[in-house]
Amino acid sequence: MERYKRAFDGIQVPEDMARRVREGRRAPQRSRLPRWSAAAACLAVAVALGGWGITQGISSPAPAPTPTTGVSVGNPVQPAENLDALQKAVSFQIQLPEELPEGWTPSAYTAIGGVLAEVRYTDGSGETVLVYRMGEGEDVSGDFQTWAWTDTVETGDGPVTLKGDGTAVFLAVWVRDGLAFSLQSQQGMTAEAILAAAQSVK
């Protein structure tokens, strides 16, 4: 080792080189940590900006609105509490039959589409015995079956068509003053009785 020292003692190093060597030896080595710290800081800023962008509405486009698949339609059949409520639901003056068998009284009132009024009558047992209708049109009875017997009777208020099975009349229809009328018996009536009821509608 002493031989190596004596060998180097004879070497003359310029002062400026010696200074650079001394300064380089004293200078601490640069750590790689600052590079990673800078990268981490950049990543944090990017994440923060991304979160801000989402909160500010920078996101994927909203889906297109789904079209409706159906249209809601109201029920044209509207029950009424009484005759006054039924009158308010239609556009014409309601007229009722006045000559009916004893014990037959109105039990239900219904407006249909604002153009037809229906009144159901029951007897003493509570069963429906007669359905009376009046409204706009030519035939408001809603009955389209073929009857075994039909007859048209001329009255002072115009013709009344009767329909039945040959022994009893179940339906009477007529038109007066631009309105259509019908009387439908559930159990059948005599021609005289249903005609009297039809002519009593005033």
Buried (B, 14 or more C-beta within 10 A) or exposed (E): EEEEEEEEEEEEEEEEEEEEEEEEEEEEEEEEEEEEEEEEEEEEEEEEEEEEEEEEEEEEEEEEEEEEEEEEEEEEEBEBEEBEEBBEBBEBEBBBBEEBEEEBEBBBBBBBBBBBBBBBBBBEEEEBBBBBBBBBBEBBBEBEEEBEBEEEBEEEBEEBBBBBEEEBBBBBBBBBEEBBBBBBBBEBBEBEBBBBBBBEBE
